[in-house]
Amino acid sequence: MTPKVTPEVTPNMTPEIAALVKSEKPLISSAEAARALHVTPYIFNIQLKQGMLPFPALKVGSRVKIPRIPFLRYIGYDGGTTNA
């Protein structure tokens, strides 16, 4: 049986980033990403529309979804894991 792999949350992470690291959701909302970056969702969406952010985004209806793993890499999380 394969051991369960859990993401590594470090004490210096903000609560917003720690929540994204622990999450199992493949996509996050633009509001979640904005909170992690400490900007307003409005500013985040403007930067996204102008192509200023180097990670993919998906438009689903009127909502914007961001793949969680590329976003975490962008903010400097290297995906470090520990075996639980």
HUBELDA-V216998 format. One record per residue. D_FIRST is the distance of its C-alpha to the first C-alpha in Angstrom with 2 decimals. Layout:
d_first: <D_FIRST | D_FIRST>
This chain:
d_first: <0.00 | 3.80 | 6.40 | 9.11 | 12.12 | 15.45 | 18.84 | 21.21 | 24.35 | 27.24 | 30.34 | 32.67 | 31.22 | 33.40 | 32.09 | 32.28 | 30.10 | 27.58 | 27.33 | 26.75 | 24.04 | 22.15 | 22.83 | 20.43 | 23.51 | 23.95 | 27.73 | 30.01 | 33.65 | 36.53 | 37.40 | 34.04 | 34.47 | 38.09 | 37.25 | 34.82 | 37.69 | 40.31 | 42.51 | 43.78 | 42.14 | 45.52 | 45.60 | 41.98 | 42.76 | 45.96 | 44.21 | 41.57 | 44.35 | 46.24 | 43.29 | 43.26 | 39.53 | 37.32 | 34.32 | 34.05 | 35.06 | 35.09 | 37.99 | 37.07 | 40.40 | 42.06 | 38.87 | 37.25 | 33.48 | 31.92 | 28.47 | 26.80 | 25.13 | 28.44 | 30.33 | 28.21 | 28.75 | 32.44 | 32.76 | 31.21 | 27.63 | 25.67 | 22.20 | 21.28 | 17.90 | 16.43 | 13.00 | 13.08>
